[in-house]
Amino acid sequence: MPSRTTIAAGALVAVLLPAGCGGGIETAATLGEPTVSTQIEHGVWRAISEAPIGTRPYAVSGWSGSEALFWAGSNLERNFANTLGAAYDPASDSWRELPVPGWGHPGLSGTVFGGHFYAAAKGGVNRIDPSDGSAIQLPRVDGFIPATMVATDEAVWSLGPTDYSDHRPVRVGIARYDAEADMWVSGPIFEGAAEMGSLFHDLLFVEQPVLWTGSEILVWSHSGHGLAYDPAEELWQLLPSLIPPRGALSDSEVAAGDSGLVALAKINDGETVSFGVAAWDGESWDWHDIGVDFTDFEAVTIAAARDWLVAFSPDQPPYTIHVTTGDSMRHDGAPISGVQAPNVVWTGNQLVIWGGVPTRSDNNPNPPGGATWFAPGG
């Protein structure tokens, strides 16, 4: 099954329940009707210049402080590896090809920190300097195989299962890379019940959403639950379950924005399928219906920017969704449309969207490779 992509932008403080605590997690506000507002603008789209490398999904990407960096990537089936890299400067709308090592891996997981690429593949982690293309293999991580990478404000972290079985307790390891000492500093192992195996199965296949919320490293399950690690407290905590006020949760994506932890959810009430957006306020999920219809929700990529979500899917133009009201808009005139698994980078005032797999049709014969989106008020 192809990987799914969730992009987080901005920062938040997610209030979590202690491990094993179930109190209050089913509390939710009433699911309201879609809000129609003439006061909310839905941002500004701009096409960007053509990149010097071919488009692809699942590139290792991030913001260096002045450029959006993209390297490697794969195809939707993750059976092919790209090797090239490029940097985009939004200020000048210009690209430059990056000197990067001439290798990649279909199952590569990576992040950007301090202007460097960090990539995990085949049980090891490499740091790539995009200024000269040099690659350094970092020391091995003790106790688990690094399956995914995430950058916090202070460091690079690796996560992975210590083992996996449908019949054994789930054990997940986490470690921080200490660049000065050139060593991994292990955190506590999270151990969950065997029935939580579905939460972490995709972690083995680079399909599990893992993101930095501004205060916790969050591991999310599409089925609506997950856990987080607080680096300051060195503590794992269960996340509150995502339970809609009506119907049953069928699928979900999460992102971290200025409004807090935000979920885009597919809801099935037995007769109809609808979509909603939910924000965690520290005590309950605040739900809103949204005027959006996704025919293939598993192929949707979301990105957070301030108190907005932007949703991309392979069969239609992008949607913008105002998290606090549920107000949504389909952008038929957007310069990027009908793209699955695009790479999205938050610069601090705009989203840079590039790559992915474009859907070519009579209505969309050759969509551009990239665009930027400025959130209202940005």
Sequence and secondary structure as in RCSB ss.txt:
>XXXX:A:sequence
MPSRTTIAAGALVAVLLPAGCGGGIETAATLGEPTVSTQIEHGVWRAISEAPIGTRPYAVSGWSGSEALFWAGSN
LERNFANTLGAAYDPASDSWRELPVPGWGHPGLSGTVFGGHFYAAAKGGVNRIDPSDGSAIQLPRVDGFIPATMV
ATDEAVWSLGPTDYSDHRPVRVGIARYDAEADMWVSGPIFEGAAEMGSLFHDLLFVEQPVLWTGSEILVWSHSGH
GLAYDPAEELWQLLPSLIPPRGALSDSEVAAGDSGLVALAKINDGETVSFGVAAWDGESWDWHDIGVDFTDFEAV
TIAAARDWLVAFSPDQPPYTIHVTTGDSMRHDGAPISGVQAPNVVWTGNQLVIWGGVPTRSDNNPNPPGGATWFA
PGG
>XXXX:A:secstr
     EE  S        TT  TTTT B   B     SS    EEEE    SS   SS EEEE SS EEEE  B 
TTS  B   EEEEETTTTEEEEE   S   TT EEEEETTEEEEEETTEEEEEETTTTEEEE    SSS   EEE
E SS EEEEEEEE  TTS EEEEEEEEETTTTEEEE   EEE GGGHHHHHGGGGT S EEE SS EEEE TTS 
EEEEETTTTEEEE      SSSEEEEEEEEEETTEEEEEEEEE SS EEEEEEEE SSSEEEEE S   S GGG 
EEEEETTEEEEEETTEEEEEEETTT  EEE TT SS SEES EEEE SS EEEE SEE   SSSSS  SEEEEE 
TT 
